[in-house]
Amino acid sequence: MKTINFEALFSASPNPYVLLDLSLNIAGMNDAYLAVTMREREDLVGRNMFEAFPSDPDSASHRQLRGSFEKVIREKVADHIPIIEYAIPLPNDQGFEERFWSATHTPLFNHAGEMTFILQHTVDVTELQRLRVLAKSSGLSSGPSVLIETGMFRRAQAVQEANKALTEERQHLRGLFEQAPGFMAALSGPDHVFTMANAAYLRLIGRENIIGKSVRDALPEVVEQGFLALLDRVHQSGQPFVGRSIRIVLEPSSGGAPEERFLDFVYQPIFDPDGKVSGIFVQGHDVTEQKRNEEALRESEERFRVIANSIDQMIWATQPDGFHDYYNQRWYEYTGVPEGTTDGEGWSGMFHPDDQEKAWGVWRQCLETGEPYYIEYRLRHRSGEYRWVLGRAQPLRDEKGRIVRWYGSCTDIHDLKMAQEETRRLASMLTERVAELDEANEEIQRFAYIVSHDLRAPLVNVMGFTSELEAAQAEVERFYRHVVGKAPELVTPDARMAIETDLPEAMGFIRSSTVKMDKLINAILKLSREGRRVLMPESLSMRQLLESQCQSVAHQLQERGAELIVEAVPDLTSDRLAIEQVFGNLIDNAVKYLDTDRLGRIVVRGRDLGASVQFEIEDNGRGIAPKDFERIFDLFRRSGVQDQQGEGIGLAHVRALVRRLGGTITVASRLGEGSTFTVVLPKYISMNSEAA
């Protein structure tokens, strides 16, 4: 049996045929096509159809022809144009000739099932169209040929109009299908072959060329995940399947890492006219981000609960309208109420009756204005006691500023509240005591002034009488020497003892006692006046001030063979007179208590502490017993050394001055080795500074 030569059959066919590739380039044509189009083969092969037969892209005929080609390429099915007006160029550039055609476009496939060409069968119906027009214009509306031709054209036009309407509707539906936000696909037959898939579906699976392929071939990774079994079940049972947040792992065709997605979808069976399942329509939404957000929210809420239950404060939350729907574990432990009993407005019963109205008034105001909630009230403890708590809450807003939640806390401040009440009570008492002390201090100062003044008057008399007695003593001594020279036998031993020894000693004792008494009175007056003096702060160069103090004791240092060294000292702003008295007394005290058995050495040094300064006055004198460290700062107290001069006021005066300047003074010492007095003073004092 001989095989048929289809190429020869194609070329010899009396019907015009042209072969186009999928880019609409002309791959070949038969002789009948060349005859009807009046063209040469070499003029057409390799050229685009619309280049070889140009037309206005906006014309109806151009859109009609291109639309038919695109439909065949897209749907891989034949398309028929009953009649189309399309002009063709005449030979030798003689212009264009209007022609009417009837065309059929058929897709051609290779052995692999892939579409490769489009075969156009073209019939020239120009003469029939002209005859119909002529008959209509001549009034020839009867006759067999006219009726036949007129009926044929009417049917052709009716078919064309119906096809056009169907095409427009199909294009509209396809546009909706392609632009749908959810993913959609149509599967055909028991092998679930893709016949349609919109852009959202292709984006989801990450690949393009799936039309004509089965699910197993196009998406092999979903087979083991159970999706093919679900499709089989829907195809066999005819029952739809609805999936919610179904996990799927897809492997992009680009070879990237597998992607986990979560889908809401429906497998809807498609029935043919016989009621049998012919395919499955797939429609759904990618809810991966929603799923992840829900998971993140769940994890966030879980973390919040763990944190909220681990802290000591009572935490609560409400809905935007103020409905309380969450309390942490601390709340229930603190109040001792069963869980859930204080939801909504149930928590108002936990307030002290005197605080309920105020607390709810503030809360309602915050709900209306969105202002933060802040209030102190008494809350019933599990013991039955009402304890003070601090209630606070902040609104949580969305991106539009709307309140979506309120988060609040209750902090037990009962002990603090009681401490504050006690502090206020003590402060009131202290204020009263300070007033009493101020009054007593004024009285003491007046008493000191009066006492010193009253003591000074008889002291002046004593000193006057002492002077008279000293003059009388001189006369007695002259008389005594005269008697001894003339009649020594008249002077008894007792008289000699009285005149030569007892009387001078008595007069010396009286004189020294009155001088000491005078110094003591002056010291008391000085101490009294210092307490009333207003401090006058100024910038002080401490090196100059200390060097001046060194000069005042230079003679004493020379007599004792001692040295006084001033090391680095920081400056400060303070009252000059008070600072001079402080360091003058301390340096004088150090010189006074130097050990005469070894070379004396006194060192003054300082250190900047930031807001304050520290000074040390160190000596290698006799030292002080530990039991006297505090007592030496008391009035009329000395270090216990009996052979030293002094009234026991100097160090007490120093401590009073240091305290008034806002500082402190301490002493460290070892008997026989020396002492170190440490003074810490503010670096700056203001005009209003008054330390106790």
ZAMARGU-4260 file (C-alpha; in steps of 0.2 Angstrom, whole numbers, plus 5000, padded with zeros to 4 digits):
<rodrens>
0) 5000/5000/5000 | 5007/5017/4995 | 5008/5031/5008 | 5000/5047/5004 | 5011/5062/5000
5) 5002/5075/5011 | 5014/5089/5005 | 5008/5086/4987 | 4990/5085/4992 | 4992/5101/5001
10) 4999/5110/4986 | 4987/5102/4974 | 4971/5106/4984 | 4959/5118/4975 | 4955/5127/4992
15) 4967/5141/4997 | 4978/5136/5012 | 4992/5145/5021 | 5003/5139/5036 | 5008/5151/5050
20) 5019/5148/5065 | 5014/5154/5082 | 5022/5171/5079 | 5010/5173/5064 | 5025/5171/5052
25) 5020/5163/5035 | 5029/5146/5034 | 5021/5140/5018 | 5005/5141/5007 | 4998/5131/4992
30) 4996/5137/4974 | 4977/5140/4976 | 4982/5153/4990 | 4994/5162/4979 | 4981/5163/4965
35) 4967/5170/4976 | 4979/5183/4984 | 4988/5187/4968 | 5005/5185/4976 | 5021/5176/4973
40) 5028/5163/4985 | 5045/5172/4988 | 5035/5187/4993 | 5026/5179/5007 | 5037/5165/5015
45) 5045/5171/5031 | 5035/5187/5032 | 5022/5191/5046 | 5004/5189/5040 | 5000/5207/5045
50) 5016/5213/5036 | 5012/5203/5020 | 4994/5209/5021 | 4994/5226/5030 | 4978/5234/5037
55) 4974/5248/5049 | 4977/5241/5067 | 4962/5250/5073 | 4950/5243/5059 | 4937/5231/5063
60) 4944/5218/5051 | 4961/5219/5058 | 4955/5216/5076 | 4943/5202/5070 | 4957/5193/5061
65) 4970/5195/5075 | 4957/5190/5088 | 4954/5174/5079 | 4972/5169/5078 | 4975/5174/5097
70) 4960/5163/5102 | 4967/5148/5093 | 4984/5150/5101 | 4976/5153/5118 | 4963/5139/5118
75) 4971/5127/5106 | 4955/5125/5097 | 4949/5129/5079 | 4940/5146/5075 | 4929/5151/5061
80) 4926/5168/5053 | 4910/5167/5042 | 4914/5183/5033 | 4927/5197/5035 | 4930/5212/5024
85) 4949/5212/5021 | 4958/5222/5007 | 4973/5214/4998 | 4987/5223/4988 | 4986/5222/4969
90) 5001/5217/4959 | 5014/5231/4953 | 5009/5243/4967 | 4992/5246/4959 | 4984/5249/4976
95) 4972/5238/4986 | 4956/5228/4981 | 4942/5226/4993 | 4938/5208/4996 | 4927/5197/5007
100) 4933/5181/5014 | 4927/5166/5025 | 4941/5159/5035 | 4944/5144/5046 | 4960/5143/5058
105) 4965/5126/5064 | 4979/5122/5077 | 4992/5109/5072 | 5001/5099/5085 | 5017/5088/5085
110) 5019/5071/5091 | 5022/5078/5109 | 5005/5086/5109 | 5013/5103/5108 | 5004/5116/5096
115) 5017/5121/5082 | 5007/5129/5068 | 4990/5137/5062 | 4982/5131/5046 | 4971/5145/5038
120) 4958/5139/5025 | 4952/5154/5016 | 4937/5156/5004 | 4935/5171/4993 | 4916/5176/4994
125) 4918/5193/4986 | 4907/5189/4971 | 4893/5182/4982 | 4894/5198/4993 | 4893/5209/4977
130) 4879/5199/4970 | 4869/5201/4986 | 4872/5220/4986 | 4867/5221/4968 | 4851/5211/4970
135) 4847/5222/4985 | 4850/5239/4976 | 4841/5233/4960 | 4825/5227/4969 | 4828/5209/4964
140) 4821/5202/4980 | 4814/5186/4972 | 4820/5172/4962 | 4829/5156/4967 | 4847/5161/4966
145) 4843/5177/4975 | 4834/5169/4989 | 4848/5156/4991 | 4862/5169/4991 | 4852/5180/5002
150) 4848/5167/5015 | 4866/5160/5015 | 4873/5178/5019 | 4860/5181/5032 | 4864/5164/5040
155) 4883/5168/5038 | 4880/5185/5046 | 4870/5178/5060 | 4883/5165/5064 | 4896/5179/5064
160) 4887/5190/5075 | 4883/5176/5087 | 4902/5171/5087 | 4907/5189/5090 | 4895/5190/5105
165) 4901/5174/5112 | 4919/5179/5109 | 4916/5196/5118 | 4908/5186/5132 | 4922/5174/5133
170) 4935/5187/5133 | 4926/5196/5147 | 4925/5180/5157 | 4943/5176/5154 | 4948/5194/5159
175) 4938/5191/5176 | 4946/5174/5177 | 4964/5181/5175 | 4961/5196/5186 | 4953/5187/5200
180) 4963/5190/5217 | 4961/5172/5222 | 4970/5158/5213 | 4959/5148/5200 | 4962/5133/5189
185) 4952/5121/5179 | 4957/5102/5178 | 4950/5090/5165 | 4947/5071/5166 | 4953/5058/5179
190) 4971/5063/5176 | 4967/5081/5182 | 4975/5089/5166 | 4976/5108/5167 | 4965/5117/5154
195) 4965/5134/5163 | 4975/5143/5176 | 4975/5161/5181 | 4989/5173/5185 | 4987/5171/5204
200) 4988/5152/5202 | 5004/5153/5192 | 5012/5165/5204 | 5007/5153/5218 | 5016/5138/5211
205) 5030/5147/5203 | 5029/5140/5186 | 5021/5144/5169 | 5019/5130/5156 | 5007/5119/5165
210) 4992/5119/5152 | 4989/5102/5145 | 4999/5094/5159 | 4992/5083/5173 | 4994/5088/5191
215) 5006/5074/5194 | 5017/5080/5180 | 5016/5099/5183 | 5017/5098/5202 | 5025/5081/5207
220) 5029/5088/5224 | 5011/5089/5229 | 5007/5070/5226 | 5015/5064/5242 | 5007/5078/5252
225) 4990/5070/5248 | 4983/5083/5236 | 4981/5071/5222 | 4972/5059/5233 | 4960/5073/5237
230) 4957/5077/5218 | 4954/5058/5215 | 4941/5058/5229 | 4932/5073/5223 | 4932/5066/5205
235) 4925/5049/5210 | 4912/5055/5223 | 4906/5071/5215 | 4907/5079/5232 | 4917/5096/5234
240) 4931/5097/5246 | 4934/5113/5257 | 4951/5116/5265 | 4955/5129/5278 | 4973/5134/5281
245) 4980/5118/5273 | 4999/5117/5273 | 5008/5114/5256 | 5026/5114/5251 | 5030/5120/5234
250) 5046/5119/5224 | 5049/5133/5212 | 5054/5128/5195 | 5069/5140/5196 | 5077/5128/5208
255) 5075/5139/5224 | 5072/5133/5241 | 5055/5124/5244 | 5042/5137/5250 | 5029/5133/5264
260) 5012/5141/5260 | 4995/5139/5269 | 4979/5139/5258 | 4960/5141/5259 | 4953/5132/5244
265) 4939/5123/5236 | 4939/5108/5224 | 4923/5109/5215 | 4918/5095/5204 | 4912/5100/5186
270) 4898/5089/5178 | 4895/5086/5160 | 4877/5085/5152 | 4876/5067/5157 | 4879/5071/5176
275) 4896/5063/5176 | 4911/5072/5183 | 4922/5079/5169 | 4934/5089/5178 | 4937/5099/5194
280) 4937/5118/5197 | 4950/5124/5209 | 4948/5141/5218 | 4956/5148/5234 | 4966/5161/5243
285) 4984/5161/5249 | 4982/5164/5268 | 5001/5161/5272 | 5003/5179/5279 | 4987/5178/5288
290) 4992/5161/5296 | 5009/5168/5300 | 5002/5184/5308 | 4990/5173/5318 | 5004/5162/5324
295) 5015/5177/5328 | 5000/5184/5337 | 4997/5168/5347 | 5016/5167/5351 | 5015/5186/5356
300) 5000/5183/5367 | 5008/5168/5375 | 5024/5177/5379 | 5013/5191/5386 | 5004/5179/5397
305) 5021/5171/5403 | 5028/5188/5407 | 5012/5195/5415 | 5011/5180/5426 | 5029/5181/5431
310) 5030/5199/5438 | 5024/5204/5455 | 5012/5217/5448 | 4993/5214/5445 | 4990/5215/5426
315) 4973/5217/5417 | 4967/5221/5400 | 4950/5227/5393 | 4941/5228/5376 | 4940/5246/5368
320) 4924/5249/5377 | 4932/5246/5394 | 4925/5228/5397 | 4938/5219/5408 | 4942/5202/5400
325) 4959/5198/5406 | 4968/5197/5423 | 4985/5189/5427 | 4988/5176/5440 | 4994/5189/5452
330) 4977/5197/5452 | 4969/5181/5458 | 4982/5177/5471 | 4981/5195/5478 | 4962/5196/5479
335) 4958/5178/5482 | 4943/5178/5471 | 4939/5164/5458 | 4944/5166/5440 | 4932/5175/5429
340) 4922/5183/5444 | 4929/5200/5441 | 4926/5201/5422 | 4916/5215/5415 | 4911/5227/5429
345) 4913/5214/5442 | 4929/5221/5448 | 4920/5237/5455 | 4915/5226/5470 | 4933/5225/5475
350) 4935/5243/5478 | 4933/5251/5495 | 4915/5258/5496 | 4922/5276/5498 | 4933/5274/5482
355) 4921/5266/5470 | 4912/5281/5463 | 4929/5291/5461 | 4938/5276/5453 | 4924/5273/5440
360) 4922/5291/5436 | 4940/5293/5432 | 4939/5276/5422 | 4924/5282/5412 | 4933/5299/5408
365) 4948/5290/5401 | 4937/5279/5390 | 4929/5294/5383 | 4945/5304/5380 | 4958/5291/5378
370) 4969/5298/5391 | 4980/5287/5402 | 4972/5280/5418 | 4980/5285/5434 | 4972/5284/5451
375) 4975/5278/5469 | 4962/5268/5478 | 4959/5254/5491 | 4957/5237/5485 | 4951/5222/5495
380) 4965/5210/5499 | 4962/5191/5501 | 4964/5194/5519 | 4949/5205/5519 | 4959/5221/5522
385) 4957/5235/5510 | 4975/5240/5504 | 4980/5255/5494 | 4985/5251/5476 | 4990/5262/5462
390) 4980/5259/5446 | 4987/5264/5429 | 4982/5260/5411 | 4987/5265/5394 | 4977/5263/5377
395) 4984/5253/5363 | 4980/5261/5346 | 4980/5254/5328 | 4988/5263/5313 | 4973/5274/5312
400) 4974/5279/5330 | 4959/5269/5336 | 4959/5261/5353 | 4960/5242/5351 | 4964/5237/5369
405) 4968/5244/5386 | 4982/5237/5396 | 4983/5241/5415 | 4991/5237/5431 | 4988/5238/5450
410) 5003/5240/5461 | 5002/5238/5480 | 5008/5254/5488 | 5000/5251/5505 | 5016/5250/5514
415) 5022/5266/5505 | 5006/5275/5509 | 5007/5271/5527 | 5026/5276/5527 | 5021/5292/5519
420) 5008/5295/5532 | 5020/5292/5546 | 5033/5303/5537 | 5021/5317/5536 | 5016/5314/5555
425) 5035/5314/5559 | 5038/5329/5548 | 5024/5339/5557 | 5032/5334/5574 | 5049/5338/5568
430) 5043/5355/5562 | 5036/5358/5579 | 5052/5352/5588 | 5063/5363/5576 | 5052/5378/5581
435) 5055/5373/5599 | 5073/5371/5596 | 5075/5387/5587 | 5066/5396/5602 | 5077/5387/5614
440) 5093/5391/5604 | 5088/5409/5604 | 5086/5408/5623 | 5102/5399/5625 | 5111/5413/5615
445) 5103/5426/5625 | 5107/5416/5641 | 5125/5415/5635 | 5126/5433/5632 | 5118/5438/5648
450) 5129/5425/5658 | 5145/5431/5649 | 5140/5449/5652 | 5136/5446/5670 | 5152/5436/5673
455) 5162/5449/5665 | 5157/5463/5678 | 5163/5454/5694 | 5178/5447/5684 | 5183/5465/5680
460) 5182/5469/5699 | 5192/5454/5703 | 5205/5459/5691 | 5205/5477/5698 | 5207/5470/5716
465) 5221/5459/5710 | 5230/5474/5703 | 5228/5483/5720 | 5234/5467/5729 | 5249/5466/5718
470) 5253/5484/5722 | 5250/5481/5741 | 5261/5465/5739 | 5275/5476/5732 | 5274/5488/5747
475) 5274/5473/5759 | 5289/5465/5750 | 5298/5482/5752 | 5293/5483/5770 | 5298/5465/5773
480) 5316/5468/5765 | 5318/5483/5776 | 5313/5474/5792 | 5324/5459/5787 | 5339/5471/5784
485) 5336/5480/5801 | 5329/5468/5813 | 5329/5450/5805 | 5324/5443/5822 | 5307/5451/5820
490) 5303/5440/5805 | 5296/5423/5810 | 5298/5408/5798 | 5279/5408/5795 | 5279/5426/5790
495) 5294/5423/5779 | 5285/5408/5771 | 5269/5418/5768 | 5278/5433/5761 | 5291/5424/5750
500) 5281/5409/5744 | 5263/5409/5748 | 5258/5427/5743 | 5266/5427/5726 | 5259/5410/5722
505) 5242/5415/5727 | 5243/5431/5717 | 5249/5421/5702 | 5235/5409/5703 | 5222/5423/5705
510) 5230/5432/5690 | 5230/5416/5679 | 5212/5411/5684 | 5205/5428/5679 | 5214/5428/5662
515) 5208/5410/5659 | 5190/5416/5664 | 5191/5431/5653 | 5196/5420/5638 | 5182/5408/5641
520) 5169/5422/5642 | 5176/5429/5625 | 5175/5411/5617 | 5157/5409/5623 | 5153/5426/5616
525) 5162/5422/5599 | 5153/5405/5598 | 5136/5414/5601 | 5139/5427/5588 | 5145/5415/5575
530) 5128/5406/5576 | 5119/5422/5571 | 5130/5427/5557 | 5124/5427/5539 | 5136/5416/5528
535) 5143/5426/5513 | 5150/5413/5500 | 5164/5419/5489 | 5177/5410/5478 | 5192/5405/5489
540) 5210/5400/5484 | 5213/5387/5497 | 5232/5387/5495 | 5233/5406/5499 | 5221/5404/5514
545) 5231/5390/5521 | 5248/5398/5518 | 5241/5413/5528 | 5236/5401/5542 | 5254/5394/5542
550) 5261/5412/5544 | 5251/5414/5560 | 5259/5399/5568 | 5276/5401/5561 | 5283/5407/5578
555) 5276/5392/5587 | 5283/5380/5574 | 5300/5388/5575 | 5300/5386/5594 | 5295/5368/5593
560) 5307/5364/5578 | 5292/5358/5567 | 5287/5360/5549 | 5270/5363/5541 | 5267/5357/5523
565) 5253/5361/5512 | 5251/5349/5497 | 5239/5351/5483 | 5222/5357/5488 | 5206/5361/5478
570) 5197/5378/5478 | 5179/5380/5484 | 5166/5393/5485 | 5161/5396/5504 | 5161/5408/5518
575) 5179/5415/5520 | 5178/5419/5539 | 5170/5401/5543 | 5184/5392/5533 | 5198/5403/5541
580) 5191/5398/5558 | 5189/5380/5554 | 5207/5377/5547 | 5215/5390/5559 | 5208/5380/5574
585) 5213/5363/5567 | 5231/5369/5563 | 5233/5378/5579 | 5226/5362/5588 | 5239/5351/5578
590) 5253/5362/5583 | 5247/5362/5601 | 5248/5343/5603 | 5265/5340/5594 | 5276/5328/5604
595) 5291/5338/5611 | 5302/5322/5610 | 5303/5321/5591 | 5303/5333/5576 | 5285/5339/5573
600) 5277/5337/5556 | 5260/5343/5550 | 5253/5340/5532 | 5237/5348/5524 | 5231/5340/5508
605) 5215/5340/5498 | 5205/5330/5485 | 5191/5335/5473 | 5176/5323/5475 | 5165/5331/5462
610) 5151/5340/5472 | 5162/5341/5487 | 5180/5342/5492 | 5189/5333/5506 | 5203/5340/5517
615) 5215/5331/5529 | 5225/5339/5543 | 5238/5326/5548 | 5251/5327/5562 | 5263/5316/5571
620) 5259/5322/5588 | 5253/5313/5604 | 5237/5306/5597 | 5220/5304/5604 | 5213/5289/5613
625) 5198/5280/5603 | 5187/5284/5618 | 5189/5302/5615 | 5186/5303/5596 | 5168/5310/5599
630) 5170/5318/5615 | 5184/5330/5609 | 5171/5339/5599 | 5160/5343/5614 | 5161/5360/5623
635) 5174/5361/5637 | 5181/5344/5632 | 5200/5341/5627 | 5209/5326/5622 | 5213/5322/5640
640) 5231/5329/5640 | 5232/5340/5656 | 5247/5350/5652 | 5240/5359/5637 | 5232/5376/5637
645) 5214/5379/5630 | 5196/5381/5635 | 5189/5366/5627 | 5179/5376/5614 | 5190/5376/5599
650) 5185/5359/5591 | 5167/5361/5596 | 5167/5378/5587 | 5175/5369/5572 | 5162/5356/5571
655) 5148/5369/5573 | 5155/5379/5558 | 5158/5363/5547 | 5140/5357/5550 | 5133/5375/5546
660) 5143/5374/5530 | 5134/5358/5526 | 5150/5347/5529 | 5156/5334/5541 | 5172/5332/5551
665) 5179/5315/5558 | 5196/5311/5567 | 5207/5295/5566 | 5221/5293/5578 | 5233/5282/5587
670) 5241/5286/5604 | 5259/5291/5602 | 5258/5292/5583 | 5248/5306/5578 | 5230/5311/5572
675) 5221/5315/5556 | 5206/5326/5555 | 5196/5324/5539 | 5184/5338/5534 | 5172/5336/5519
680) 5164/5352/5513 | 5152/5356/5498 | 5162/5363/5483 | 5149/5377/5482 | 5137/5385/5495
685) 5123/5398/5490 | 5118/5413/5500 | 5103/5403/5507 | 5114/5388/5513 | 5111/5385/5532
690) 5116/5369/5539 | 5110/5363/5555
</rodrens>
